[in-house]
């Protein structure tokens, strides 16, 4: 099964310490441990609009021949107004 993870910083493991889930405690790691193929296109500080664009671009690319599930960590709507990343 192929799973695409998208969204803002909640979708990203925290590789650099501080707050947030450590890589081995993040959803992505648990899915990989269960044997799923996972591709993570989340982006720290991303907006919902950017996430949708990244998902669309990924699904139209030849990166994967099939995506079974999309796990989307959406952000708060006011971030759209501020522009985000």
N, C-alpha and C positions, 0 to 999 in steps of 0.2 A: 504494500500500500504506500502511495506517495502522498506526503503531506507538505503543503506550502504554508509557512508561517510568515505573516506580514503584519505591519503596524508600526507603532512608535517604540519608545524605549522599553515598554513592558514586554515586547516581543524579543528583546535582545538580552542575552546573558550579560552580566556585568563582568567583563574580563579584567577590569582595572581596579577592583576593590571598591570600598565605600558601600553605599546603599545599593539595593537591587539584588537579584538572585545570582549567586555564584554559578558559573557554567555547569557544574555537576549537580546543581539543584534547580536548574531551569527546565521548563516544559520541554524545550527542544531536546535536552539530554535524556529525559525520561522517555520520550518518544523513540529516540534512537536506541536506547537500551532495550526497548520492547521489540526492536527489529524493523521499525518503520524507516522508509527513506524520507529524510527531511531536508527541505531547502528553505533557508531563512532569509527573507529579503526585508526584514524589519530595519528601521532606521531611527536612531535616537533623535528625538525632537520632531519627528515627522508629523505631517497633517493627514487627515483622512483622505483628502483629495490626492495627496502624493502617494498614499498607500494604494488607493484604487488605480492610479496610473502605473505604479510599480507592478501591481498584480496583473493588470492588463498586458503590460509589456512582457512580463515573464511568461504568461500563458500563450502569447502570440509568438514567442521565440521558440527555438528548437532545443531549449535546455532540457526539457522533459517531454517525453511523448505522452504522458498522462498524469494528471493531478486528480487524486481521489477526494481530498479534503483540503479546505483552506481554513486555517486558524488565524483569525484577524484580531489583533489587539488594537481596537479603535481608540482614538483619543477624544478628549473633551471638545465639544464644538467651538468654544471661543478661540481655540488655537487656530482655527481656520481664518478667523478675522485678523489675528496677529501675523499670519503668514507662515509660521513654523519654518521647518527646513525643507 
